[in-house]
Amino acid sequence: MQLGERNPIVEQGMAKGKVVVVKVDNKVLFHIHEKGGSSKQQIITEICKKLFWMQVQGEFKLQLQWVPSRENEADRITRELVDDDIRLHAKVFQEILIRWGGVFRDLMASYICIRQCTT
């Protein structure tokens, strides 16, 4: 969304005066949104700026809630054998974020997701 771009949520006042809760399973996006930006993650910071201006224009509050991917109902169709996923310990993940920033590509995308996106 570009600043000034038409947006039905803003134009129709659908969220005016409300708190809109959005559940996300992307820790990087969640933390950058909470902090108000990141010098290392310019792309996600730009997305957060657009979300900020959408809130200002639409006169509503956007509240992100982080949910583990395993609990994300919308993500189930792209997951296969979730119990077999290899996961980093939260402390190690945070150290990686601090040192190198976030990830912009899903290198672990399953063939189910790729097939759905290309057919």
Secondary structure as UniProt FT lines:
FT   TURN            3..4
FT   HELIX           8..11
FT   TURN            12..17
FT   STRAND          19..24
FT   HELIX           27..35
FT   HELIX           42..58
FT   STRAND          61..66
FT   HELIX           69..71
FT   HELIX           73..78
FT   HELIX           82..84
FT   HELIX           90..100
FT   TURN            107..108
FT   HELIX           111..118
//
